[in-house]
């Protein structure tokens, strides 16, 4: 969830589509937990119908360097093949459905 939200803020339905093996109950619970811990911010628009968007807070964004290190470690030491590490960038949504896409800082390029 945090990796996807690192790309851009998303609606619940977008996260649901990207995480098909996670039940609605668990997704809702985890989003609430992440919001309560200050890692995720939830914004609801005032327009009709209201639109709720989840995004990383400043505190959540501060996890990116650690996430990048974990990704690099996993790619190097766990022997994962076919994983492309790349720095998440706004507008990189075309990669969201590619299940071999892991958000890293690009230090290892294409594996």
C-alpha positions in Angstrom: 0.0 0.0 0.0 2.7 2.5 1.0 4.7 1.8 -2.2 1.6 2.5 -4.4 0.8 5.6 -2.4 4.4 6.7 -2.9 3.6 7.1 -6.6 0.6 9.4 -6.1 -2.5 9.8 -3.9 -5.2 7.2 -4.8 -8.8 6.4 -4.2 -9.8 3.3 -2.3 -11.0 1.6 -5.5 -7.6 2.1 -7.1 -5.8 0.5 -4.2 -8.4 -2.3 -4.2 -7.7 -3.0 -7.8 -3.9 -3.0 -7.3 -4.1 -5.3 -4.3 -6.5 -8.0 -5.4 -5.5 -10.5 -2.8 -6.3 -8.2 0.1 -9.9 -8.3 1.3 -12.0 -5.1 1.7 -12.0 -5.5 5.4 -8.2 -5.8 5.7 -7.6 -2.9 3.3 -9.9 -0.6 5.2 -8.4 -1.7 8.5 -4.8 -1.1 7.3 -5.6 2.3 5.8 -7.2 3.3 9.1 -4.2 2.1 11.0 -1.8 3.9 8.7 -3.8 7.1 9.0 -3.9 6.8 12.8 -0.1 6.3 12.9 0.4 9.4 10.8 1.8 7.7 7.7 -1.2 8.2 5.5 -3.5 11.2 5.1 -7.1 10.8 4.1 -8.7 13.7 2.2 -12.4 13.9 1.4 -13.6 16.5 -1.1 -16.5 18.8 -0.4 -18.1 18.2 -3.8 -21.0 15.9 -4.6 -20.5 13.0 -4.5 -17.6 13.2 -2.1 -14.3 11.7 -3.2 -11.9 10.3 -0.7 -8.3 10.1 -1.6 -5.4 8.4 0.4 -1.9 9.7 0.1 1.3 9.6 2.1 1.8 12.2 4.8 5.2 13.9 5.2 5.9 11.2 7.8 5.0 8.5 5.4 7.2 10.0 2.7 10.1 9.9 5.1 10.0 6.0 4.9 11.0 6.1 1.2 14.8 5.8 1.8 14.3 2.8 4.1 11.9 1.2 1.6 14.5 1.7 -1.2 17.2 0.0 0.9 14.9 -3.0 1.6 14.1 -3.3 -2.1 17.8 -3.2 -3.0 18.6 -5.8 -0.3 15.8 -8.0 -1.6 16.9 -7.7 -5.2 20.5 -8.4 -4.3 20.3 -11.0 -1.6 17.0 -12.8 -2.1 17.8 -13.7 -5.7 14.7 -12.1 -7.1 14.9 -12.2 -10.9 12.8 -10.2 -13.3 12.3 -7.3 -10.9 12.7 -3.8 -12.2 13.7 -1.3 -9.5 12.8 2.3 -10.2 12.3 5.5 -8.3 8.5 6.2 -8.0 7.6 9.2 -10.1 4.3 11.0 -10.5 2.9 10.0 -13.9 4.4 6.5 -13.7 1.0 5.0 -13.4 1.5 2.8 -16.5 3.7 0.6 -14.3 1.0 0.0 -11.6 -0.5 -3.1 -13.2 2.9 -4.7 -13.9 3.3 -7.1 -11.0 7.1 -7.3 -11.5 7.4 -3.6 -10.7 9.1 -2.9 -7.4 9.6 0.6 -6.2 13.3 1.2 -5.5 15.7 4.0 -6.2 17.0 2.4 -9.4 20.5 1.6 -8.1 20.2 -1.9 -9.6 18.3 -1.2 -12.7 16.6 -4.1 -14.5 17.1 -7.4 -12.8 
